[in-house]
Amino acid sequence: MKILITGANGMLAKDLIEVLSSDNELLLTDKDTLDITDEGEVNYFLYKNEPDLVINCAAYTLVDQAEELTERDLVWDINSIGVYNLSKYCAYNNIKFVQYSTDYVFDGKKKDGYVEEDEPSNPVNLYGTTKLKAEEYIMKFAQERKNFVYYIFRISWLYGKGGKNFVDTMLNLAKDKKELNIINDQFGSPTYTLDVAKRTKYILDKNLAKGIYHLTNEGETTWYQFASQIFKSRKINIKLNPIKSSEYKTLAKRPKYSLLLNTKIEPKMRMWSLALEDYLNSK
């Protein structure tokens, strides 16, 4: 299969390339080789290259920076308009389409976690708002073109090789700090990019039904508990202080409860603690 992967230099894309390269022809682009915000450029590129599948990994993911007035147009362009352009062409030209979305499309008020059928609404930051609009664009084209095969994979608290992430940030801070304050009232599921890549391949290879899937490692934790596990696994002696979100001011608000529950695929992805151990052992 000929697969176009946009945002190919990103953290998730790197593992997708590794997982998919053995039995597929991959066409890799970044912002310098394909501007997804330019509909004409997207249409020409896809027409010329004729992929069987487009996997969109291009995204603006700097959640706090996205709130700055100077960045807002760019965030909308990449996270929403870019998806509009890609999914529209795919829908009308019989090309499968994969979009990675986020737990941030939800408002974070559901303590028990969100299932795929839950209607996302009222994201608490701009990043989540733009990712929700992207989902809406895809669903719009799915209504217009009943044969459009699309997958929306929601992921959360992502970490992996070759990108800025919470795990590496904690390890780097521990080199100079003896004590850290970590938020303990936000709940979610840390997810390893390699596991997302493998589950993506599984869904595509099995030709599972189109639609929305939650692709996160199993289990629930907080940032404080996540950090505690990182340092415990690495046998790093550092004092951690659990704090409330209100004690750590950021430009963007985060949802309090953003656990994504997988109800559509068995077996489920492995526990987040096991995935974390693998990631730490690979470093």
DOSEDREN-553592 format. One record per residue: x, y, z of N, C-alpha, C in turn; residue in three letters. Coordinates in steps of 0.1 Angstrom, whole numbers, plus 5000, padded with zeros to 4 digits. Atoms other than C-alpha are relative to their C-alpha. Example, Ala and Ser with C-alpha at 12.3 -4.5 7.8 and 13.67 -1.06 7.14 Angstrom:
BEGIN
500949885000512349555078500950125000ALA
499149895000513749895071499250115008SER
END
This chain:
BEGIN
500849885000500050005000500950125000MET
499349875001501250354992499450105010LYS
500549924989500950565023500750145001ILE
499549864997501450945027499950025015LEU
500049964986502551045062500450155000ILE
499649864998502451415069500650025014THR
499449974987504351575097501049895004GLY
499250134999506951295092501250025010ALA
498949984991509551455115499550005015ASN
500549994987507251445145500249875008GLY
499750124991507451205175499249884997MET
500850115003504550985166500349954986LEU
499850045013505350985129501349914999ALA
498850085000508850845136499849855003LYS
500350144997507450535152499149944989ASP
500950055011504750505124500949954989LEU
499150035012507550505098500749875003ILE
499350124996509350235117499149874999GLU
501050114999506250015121499449974986VAL
500650025013504850065086500949984988LEU
499150005012507950065064500349874994SER
499650135004508449695062499149944988SER
500850065010505449615040499150114993ASP
500749895007504349955026501050094993ASN
499249895006505650225003499650135007GLU
500249884992505950545024500450124992LEU
499749875005505750895011500050105012LEU
499949924988506951135038500250154997LEU
500049865002506351505040500150075013THR
500049914989506951785064499550144995ASP
500649875004505952155064500850064988LYS
499249945011508752235039499749934986ASP
500350075013507651975013498549994997THR
501450005003503851995017499350095010LEU
500749904992501952295031498549955000ASP
501350054999498752125043498950115001ILE
500949894998497152465049499650074987THR
500349955014497152535011499349904993ASP
500950105007494252354995500549974986GLU
499550035014495652394960501249915000GLY
498850084999498952254970499749865004GLU
500450134996497351964988499449924989VAL
500650075011495151874959500949964989ASN
499150045010497951884934501049895005TYR
499150104995500251684956499449865001PHE
500750124999497751414963499649944986LEU
500350045014496651404926501349944993TYR
498850055006500251364915500649875005LYS
499450114993501251104940499149885002ASN
501050115000498050894942500249915012GLU
499850094989498450754977498749925002PRO
501150084996496150474989499450045014ASP
500349964987496150615024500850125004LEU
499349884994496950945041499949995015VAL
499949994985498050955077500550145004ILE
499649864996498051305091500650015014ASN
499349984987500651355118500450145002CYS
499649864998501051725112499050065009ALA
500849944990499751925141500850115007ALA
499449904991500452235162499649955014TYR
500350074987500852075197500550085012THR
499549924989502352355218498850065007LEU
501349964995499252385240500050145006VAL
499949874994500352685260500350114990ASP
499649905010501952875231498850034991GLN
501249985009498752825211499150115005ALA
500949904995496953055234500550154997GLU
499549875003499153355224499350054987GLU
500749945011497453595201500749994986LEU
499250015012500353585176500049864994THR
499950145005499953205172498649954996GLU
501450055001496153165171499749964985ARG
500350035014495853185133500749884995ASP
499250125005498652935127499449875006LEU
500650124994497052695152498849954992VAL
501250035008493752715133500449944987TRP
499650045013495452675100500549865000ASP
499450135000497452365109499049895005ILE
500850104993495052185132498649984994ASN
501450015005491752255114500050014985SER
500149985014492152395079500849904993ILE
499250105006494952155071499349864999GLY
500750125000492751865081498850014990VAL
501149975009489852015061500549974986TYR
499550025013492052015030500349864997ASN
499650145002493451665034498849914999LEU
501250095000490151495043499050024989SER
500949975011488151665017500549934987LYS
499550075012490451544989499849855001TYR
500150154998490551195004498649954998CYS
501450055000486751175008499550004985ALA
500549995013486151274972500849934989TYR
499250075009488851064957500449865005ASN
499950144995488450734975501449965006ASN
498850024993491550764996499749985015ILE
500250024985491650625032500750125007LYS
499449884993492350895058500149975015PHE
499850024986493750875093500450145006VAL
499749874993493651175117500249965015GLN
499850024986495051175152499450125007TYR
500649904992492951365177500549995014SER
499549984986493151425214499049995011THR
500950004989491651385248499550155003ASP
500449864998491451765248498850054993TYR
501349975007488351765226498950005010VAL
501050014989486451695259500350115010PHE
499849894990485851945287500649955013ASP
499350054988487251715313499249995013GLY
500950014988484251685336499549865003LYS
500550144998483451315332501149925008LYS
499050064991485251145361500349864996LYS
499850155003484850785348500749984987ASP
499450025013486450855314499150014989GLY
500849985012485250905279500149884991TYR
500150115011484150635254499950074987VAL
500049955013484250675217498750074996GLU
501349945004480550755214499750135008GLU
500249874993480751045239500150124990ASP
500049885009479951375221501050105006GLU
499149904995482951605225499450144999PRO
500649865000482051965234500850085010SER
499549904990483352275252501549975004ASN
498650014996487152215250500550125008PRO
499649894991488952425276501250084995VAL
498949925006491752545254499950004985ASN
500049985015492452655218500449874993LEU
499550125006494352345210498949904998TYR
501150095000491452125219498950044991GLY
501049945009489052355200500349974986THR
499750025014490952335168500149854996THR
500050145003491351955170498549954999LYS
501450035001487551925176499550044987LEU
500549955013486852135145500549914989LYS
499450105009489151895126499149874999ALA
500950115000486951605137498750034993GLU
501349965006483851795126500150004985GLU
499849995014485251855092500049864994TYR
499950135005486051485087498649935000ILE
501350064999482551385099499150064989MET
500849945010481051635075500249944986LYS
499750065013482851485045499549855000PHE
500550144999481851135058498549994997ALA
501450005003478251235056499750034985GLN
500249975014478651375021500449884991GLU
499450115008480651065008499949885009ARG
500350114992479250755023501149895000LYS
498950105002482150535010501350055005ASN
498849954995484750755026500549925012PHE
499550084989486950535048501050095008VAL
499249914992488250745077500249945014TYR
499850044986489750685111500450125008TYR
499649904990489950935140500549935012ILE
499450074988492350805166500350115010PHE
499849914989492150995198501149945009ARG
498950044992495350985219500250105011ILE
499849904988496551145252501349985006SER
498850004991499551235273501149924993TRP
499150085008501851115245501550035003LEU
498549994998505551045249500649904990TYR
499350095009508150885226501350064997GLY
498749965003511550915211499950124990LYS
499849895010512651225192499050115001GLY
501049894998510151475206500050045014GLY
500149954986509551695236498849935007LYS
501150074992507551495262500350005015ASN
500049994985506851475299501149915006PHE
499150094995509051175305501450054999VAL
498649945001512251335291500150135007ASP
500049884992511351665307500349975015THR
499750044986511251495341501449965002MET
498650054998514551315336501050114998LEU
499149895002516251635324500050095012ASN
500149924988514951835354500749945012LEU
499450074988516151575378501650015000ALA
498549995001519751635366500550125009LYS
499649874993519751985383499150025012ASP
501049974989516751975407500049895011LYS
500250104989516451805441498649995004LYS
501450004996512751885444499250054989GLU
500949955010509851925420498650005005LEU
501449994997506252035423499249954988ASN
500750065011503951815401498550005003ILE
501449994998500251855395499449865002ILE
500650124996498151585411498549995000ASN
501550005001494551675402499650004986ASP
500450025014494551605365500249854997GLN
500050155001493751245355499949964985PHE
500050055014494551065322500849874999GLY
499350125003496450785306501250034991SER
498849985008500050825295500149904989PRO
500150095011500550675261501350014991THR
498750015007503750555243499750004984TYR
500249985014503950655206500249864992THR
499850135007505250305196498849925001LEU
501250084998502150145210498950064991ASP
501049945009499950395191500349964985VAL
499750045013501850315159499749854997ALA
500450155001501449935164498549984999LYS
501550015000497749975171499450064987ARG
500449945013497350195140500249894989THR
499750105010498949925119499049885001LYS
500950114997496749655135498650044994TYR
501349965005493549855127500050004985ILE
499949995015494649915091500149864994LEU
499850145005495849555085498749925001ASP
501250074998492649415099498850064993LYS
501149935007490549665079498850025009ASN
501149984991488449745109499150114996LEU
501049915004485349945106500550155002ALA
499649865000485850315099499350075013LYS
500649934989485150565127501050055010GLY
499149944989486550695160500449895009ILE
499450094991488850495182500850075010TYR
499249954990490550565214501349915002HIS
498750085000494250455213500950055011LEU
499149974989495750495247500449885008THR
499750114991497550275271499049995011ASN
501050034990495350125298500450065013GLU
499749954986495050265333499950155001GLY
500249864996494550595350501150055010GLU
499049954991497050815367499950155000THR
499949865000497951175375501450044996THR
498649965004501051375364500949975012TRP
499250024988502351345400500449855000TYR
499850144999501950965400500849954988GLN
499250035012503350945364501550035003PHE
498649964997506451135375500649915011ALA
499550094990506750915406500549874994SER
499650135007506850605384501250014992GLN
498849985008509450755361501249995009ILE
498850004991511850825390500249875007PHE
499950134993511050495407500749904990LYS
499550095010511850305375501550024997SER
498649965003515150495370500850015013ARG
499449994987515950475407500750145003LYS
499549864998516350855409499450055013ILE
500449944987516151005444499750144999ASN
500449865001514151325441498750025008ILE
501249984992511551485463498950064991LYS
501149965008508151525446498950055009LEU
501149944992505451755460498750004991ASN
501350005007501851695448499450145002PRO
500749874999500152025440498750004991ILE
501249985007496852145426500350084987LYS
499949925012496352285391500150155002SER
500149864997495552615406501350065005SER
498749954995499052635421501150014989GLU
499049995011500752605387499350064988TYR
500649925010499652875363500649974986LYS
499650025014499752805326499150084991THR
500949935009498452995296498849934996LEU
501150085004496252715286499449925012ALA
500650084990493752545309500049854995LYS
500050155003493852155310498749945005ARG
501250074994490851925314500449925012PRO
499750074988490751775348500049854998LYS
500150155003489551425337500049984985TYR
500050025014490651325303500449854996SER
499850145003490850945305499249964988LEU
500750065012490050785271499849855001LEU
500350144999488350445273499949944987LEU
500250085012488750195246498949895001ASN
501150104999485550005241499849924987THR
500350055013485949895205501049894995LYS
499050105005489149675202500449915012ILE
499450094991490249365220501249934992GLU
499749964986492849305232500350155001PRO
499749864998493249645247501550025000LYS
498649974999496549825247500549975014MET
499450034987498949745276499950115010ARG
500049904989499049925309501150104998MET
499149885003500750265308501349975008TRP
498850024992503250155335501049904993SER
499250095008504449865313500650074988LEU
499549935011504750085283501150105003ALA
499049904995506650345303501449935002LEU
498850084997509150075314500849974987GLU
499350035013509849975278500650124994ASP
499549885005510350335268501350045007TYR
498849974992512850395296501149914997LEU
498950105003514750075288500550024986ASN
499549985014515050185252500950124998SER
499249875000516750515261501549985002LYS
END
